[in-house]
């Protein structure tokens, strides 16, 4: 019973205290995923093929979608590892508790 109350309260307190670290991480994560899905939505739009040069533009967007996907994966992995590195000692202490 204690875990159901203690851990969520503990997590919220931690998020409030470390918001200077988490807010940039959340903003960059949300923006990078949003850019990926926006490019993907434009590239699969059927109306794109109706315009002049739409086939070439669709191919470019498909390639760009892969490039942005790889970039987002690397970027999110890097920011996550940076966040975990910063909090490694604190997480070790939580595991001991």
N, C-alpha and C positions, 0 to 999 in steps of 0.2 A: 504493500500500500504506500509505503514511503517513497518508493521509486517513481510512482505515477505522479506524485506532486513535486518531489525534489528535483528530478532531472529537467523537466520543462522550465521550472523556475530558475534553475541554475543556468540553463542555456540562454534564457532571455536576459538574465543579468549579465552574462558574458557578452552577448551581442550588444547590449547597451554600452558597456564599458569599452569595447573594442570597435566601436562604429567607425572610427577613423581608418581602420584597416578593412573592414567589411564593406563599407559603402562604395569605395572605388572598385573593389572586386565585383560586387553585384552589378554596378553600372556597366563596367566593361564586359562582363559576361552577358548581360541582357542585350547590350548593343551589338556585340559580335554575333550572337545567335539571331537577332532580329535582321541584321544585314544578310546573313546567310539565307534565311527564309524569304526575305524580300526578293533577292536575286533568283532564288528557286521559283517563286511564284511568278515572276515576270518571264522566266525562261520556259515555263510549261503553259503559258497562256496561249490559247488557240488563236486569239486575235492578232497575235504577233506575226503569224504567217500571212495575214491579209495585206500587210503594208509592203511597200517597195523595199526590197532588201531584207525582208523579215527572216528569211531562211538563214542568211549569213549571220544576222544579229542573234538569232536563236542559238546557232552553233557557238558563237562567241560567249553567249551567256551560259551555255552548258559547260564550256571549258572554265569560264570564270567561276561557276558554281563549285566545281571541283577544287579550283585554286583557293577560293575563299573557305571551303570546307576544311582543307588541309591547314590553312592559316589559322582558322578558328580552333581547330583541334590542338595545334601547337601552342597557340596563345593561351587557351584555357588550361592546358596542361602546365604551362609555365607559371601562370598566375596561381594555380592551385598548389603547385609545389612551393612557390614562394610563401604562400599563406601557411602551409603546413610547416615549413622550415622555421618560420617565425614563432610558431606555437608549439614546437616539438617538446620543449621542457614542460610546458603547461599541460599538454596532453598526456605526457608520462606521469605527471603528478595525479591527473584525474584517473588514470588506469590503476594507480596504486590505491587510490581511495576506493 
